[in-house]
Amino acid sequence: MLLALFTALCFSSSAQITITAATFPAVGDTFKIAFDMNPPTSINPATAPGGNQLWDFTGLDVSQTDEIIYQSADAGVNSMSFPGGDLAVIGANGETFYNITNTQFQTLGYAGADPANLGIQVMAKFSPAIIERRAPLNFFDFNAQTANLNLPFSTDQLPPALLAGLPIQPDSIRVRISTNRLEVVDGWGICQIPGGSYPVLRQKRTDYTTTGLDVKVPFLGWIDLSTLIGSGGGGGLGNFIGTDTTLTYRFYSGTEKQEIAVATMSNDLSTVESVRYLNNETVAAPEVDAPGAANIQAFPNPAVERVRFDCTNLPAEEYTLKIFNIIGKVVWKQNYVITGNRSVILELEDFRKGTYLYSLIDSKGNIIGTKRLVVLKP
């Protein structure tokens, strides 16, 4: 009896939960999201596997906010191309369609501006549909899946600069994107974020996304481009070839439909690159700088070939300039010793067209500024 009482007291603050399909999105749901693009070093999403843990993320700040609104699939103009779709998220650049079953929440595909930002319209369908959520979800669950996309284009749809480095001039291009996803629920406990505390399961997700390109040439048919120029070589289209790894820790509650927090990690787990989390009605700080205050500004913005970051009124020390993509992953960073004012010029030949965030951080982890950068390509 004493052992039972002691056990009950020890686990009264946190208990292992099961995530059910009741937490899947539904028509009319609006997910409110906050982003911290420079999380404090005090947080540690990557604790050792196990139960009855406490993940204290209350020190997170708000760099940006966003909303995801789930509508009925038939609200999308491309709904007929995604039979079986139940939900759609409709944005300025395109529409993403989802299917819901009793056990899975799946992404069927996307229609709109191409994900590689080549300036063309695509109809991208996963084969099979990629699984975003599963139910029931329990501690120790392990899942693996592979999903593929094949996107053919006529070369007259592509910018000429992309084809300039090819040893042959093809008639068509085919993009092959394969995503291998590994997921393990390796922890449970309490996750605390600004404005809330939630019993959660922690899921570690690793996505290996491999992009291949085929070119179609007269009399020879389809040829794997990497056999001609090598992976990542040749410039232009060759920059798209290769495998990217994205590692996230995701914290799910049995009471909230959206993730409580999603931490994007460096591949060696040593650094938390960004955190998106449930926005309990917090707002991002406005981009207003007092006269004489430390500041960073990008010019021109939008930028095409290069961008200049003007850093002003900075106390003498070392600073880190980071650029993040739309999923919060660091795509470029550099350290600088700055006293007062300094301008940093960055060539953008390795950046794809799209929207980024840039952030200047001092040696103590304080954010001087986080702002948007738009990159355009001819």
Buried (B, 14 or more C-beta within 10 A) or exposed (E): EEEEEEEEEEEEEBEBBEBEBEBBBEBEBEBBBBBBBBBBEEBEBBBEBEBBBEBBBBBBBBBBBEEBBBBBBEEBEBBEBBEEBBBBBBEEEBBBBBBBEEBBBBBBBBBBBBBBBBBBEBEBBBEEBBBBBBBEBBBEBEBEBEBBBBBEBEBEBBBEEBBEBBEEEBEBBBBBBBBBBBBBBBBBBBBBBBEBEBBBBBBBBBBBBBBBBBBBBEEEEBBEBBEBBEBEBBBBBBBBBBEEEBBBBBBBBBEBBBBBBBBBBBEEEEEBBBBBBBBEEBEBEEEEBEEEEBBBBBEEBEBEEEBBBEBBBBEEEEBBBBBBBEEBBBEBBEEBEBEEEBEBEBEBEEBBBBEBBBBBBBEEEEBBBBBEBBBBBE
